[in-house]
Amino acid sequence: MIEQHMSDLRQQIAALQTERAELLALPRDRATVEAIIRQTVEHWQRDGEQHVAREIARTAAGGPHALLVSRGVVPATHGAPAPFDLALGPLLTALLGADHVEAALLRYVESVPAGMPAAERETRLAEIAKTLDAIEAEEEKSIMLAAGEGISIARRPNARPEIVVGVLA
């Protein structure tokens, strides 16, 4: 009887762990990607406007004419030049306007699958965590009860210490 109960609990645990892993592996949904683009363009606008204003001021003060230069340092790796990322987002956003850059990027979002909404995913992950806590605690109590009856049941290799300690406390 206890063996069947433990088998049932462990099947439930495995199913929930699999579902959690699948949810965590899901790509971002379209709405999340759109929100990231909007937030990024907003950030680019601030950075780009500061860059252009700084370069205009430098030019006006008699400095070098480097209005469209994005400065960066390329460290040498064993004498060879290292890869260099040139962040064009801030400069393009400052020159073309945030609305144009955002619209251009959002055109590509249609190719992103609608996916599971982030809020729904987080809610389900929280439900899984709560259910796993309860089932794993029940599993640990069953192991302890069985031990009291002289039945030895091995713990799962991935039994969470906080559950084991929580039941023992």
C-alpha positions in Angstrom: 0.0 0.0 0.0 2.7 2.5 1.0 4.7 1.5 -2.1 1.8 2.4 -4.4 1.2 5.7 -2.6 4.9 6.6 -3.0 4.8 5.6 -6.6 1.7 7.9 -7.2 3.4 10.8 -5.4 6.6 10.4 -7.4 4.7 10.3 -10.6 2.9 13.5 -9.7 6.2 15.1 -8.8 7.8 14.0 -12.1 4.9 15.3 -14.1 5.0 18.7 -12.4 8.8 19.0 -12.7 8.4 18.2 -16.5 5.7 20.8 -16.9 7.8 23.4 -15.0 10.8 22.6 -17.3 8.7 22.9 -20.4 7.2 26.3 -19.2 10.7 27.6 -18.4 11.9 26.6 -21.9 9.1 28.4 -23.7 10.2 31.4 -25.8 8.9 34.8 -24.9 5.5 35.6 -26.1 4.8 38.3 -28.7 3.4 40.9 -26.2 6.6 40.5 -24.1 8.8 41.0 -27.2 6.8 44.1 -28.1 7.2 45.5 -24.6 11.0 44.9 -24.7 11.3 46.7 -28.0 9.3 49.7 -26.7 11.4 49.9 -23.5 14.6 49.5 -25.5 13.7 52.2 -28.0 12.8 54.5 -25.1 16.3 53.8 -23.5 18.0 54.4 -26.9 16.2 57.7 -27.3 17.6 59.0 -24.0 21.1 57.7 -24.8 21.1 58.9 -28.4 19.9 62.4 -27.5 22.6 62.7 -24.9 25.2 61.5 -27.3 24.2 63.9 -30.1 23.9 66.8 -27.7 27.4 66.0 -26.2 28.9 65.8 -29.7 27.3 69.1 -30.9 28.6 70.8 -27.7 32.1 69.3 -28.3 32.0 70.5 -32.0 30.8 74.0 -30.9 33.6 74.2 -28.4 36.2 73.6 -31.1 36.6 69.9 -30.6 36.8 67.3 -33.3 33.9 66.9 -35.6 32.7 63.4 -34.6 28.9 63.8 -34.7 28.2 60.4 -36.1 30.9 58.5 -34.3 30.1 56.0 -31.6 33.2 55.8 -29.5 34.3 52.4 -28.1 37.5 50.7 -27.0 38.6 47.5 -28.7 40.9 45.6 -26.4 43.5 43.5 -28.1 43.4 39.8 -27.5 46.9 38.3 -27.8 47.8 41.0 -30.4 44.7 40.4 -32.5 41.8 42.8 -32.6 38.8 41.7 -30.6 35.2 41.7 -32.0 33.5 45.0 -31.6 29.8 45.7 -31.2 28.7 49.0 -32.5 25.5 50.0 -30.9 23.6 51.9 -33.6 20.2 51.9 -31.8 20.8 55.1 -29.7 22.2 57.1 -32.7 19.6 56.0 -35.2 16.8 56.7 -32.7 18.1 60.2 -32.0 18.4 60.9 -35.7 15.3 59.2 -37.1 13.0 59.5 -34.1 11.8 56.9 -31.6 8.5 56.4 -33.4 10.1 55.5 -36.7 12.7 53.1 -35.2 10.0 51.5 -33.0 7.7 51.0 -35.9 10.4 49.5 -38.0 11.3 47.0 -35.3 7.7 46.1 -34.5 7.1 45.1 -38.1 9.2 42.0 -37.4 7.3 41.0 -34.3 4.6 39.4 -36.3 6.9 36.5 -36.9 7.1 35.8 -33.2 4.5 33.2 -32.1 1.8 34.6 -29.9 2.9 32.1 -27.2 1.8 31.9 -23.6 1.3 35.3 -22.0 4.0 36.0 -19.4 1.5 36.6 -16.6 -0.2 33.3 -17.3 3.1 31.5 -17.4 4.2 33.0 -14.1 0.9 32.2 -12.4 1.2 28.5 -13.6 4.8 28.4 -12.4 3.7 29.6 -8.9 0.9 27.1 -8.8 3.4 24.3 -9.7 5.8 25.4 -7.0 3.1 25.4 -4.4 1.8 22.0 -5.5 5.3 20.6 -5.6 6.0 21.8 -2.0 2.8 20.1 -0.8 3.4 16.8 -2.6 7.0 16.6 -1.7 6.2 17.3 1.9 3.6 14.5 1.8 6.3 12.3 0.2 8.7 13.0 3.0 6.1 12.4 5.7 5.3 9.1 4.1 9.0 8.1 4.1 9.2 8.9 7.8 5.9 7.0 8.6 7.2 4.0 6.7 10.5 4.1 8.5 8.5 4.1 11.8 6.9 0.9 10.6 10.3 -0.6 9.7 9.9 -0.1 5.9 12.9 1.5 4.2 12.1 3.9 1.3 14.9 5.7 -0.4 14.6 9.4 -1.0 14.7 10.6 -4.5 18.1 11.8 -5.5 16.7 15.2 -6.3 14.7 15.5 -3.0 14.9 19.1 -1.9 16.7 19.6 1.4 14.4 22.4 2.4 11.4 20.1 2.2 13.2 17.3 4.1 14.3 19.7 6.8 11.0 21.4 6.9 9.2 18.1 7.6 11.7 17.1 10.2 11.4 20.4 12.1 
